[in-house]
Amino acid sequence: MISVRLTGEVLDYLKKLPPQPRHAIRVAIKELGKEQGDIKPLTEELE
């Protein structure tokens, strides 16, 4: 399982969204924590 941490800015943004998109994003974030969803390995080094 992967640890996914959200910043306060992200949480504030999510609170401002309508219920349907907010729910979809929350589900997608939970999927990432389970290593499911649209996950791609990095192919280049980070700057």
Summary of the structure (lengths in Angstrom):
residues: 47
radius of gyration: 12.8
end to end distance: 25.7
largest distance: 36.6
contacts: 76
relative contact order: 0.18
helix: 51%
strand: 0%
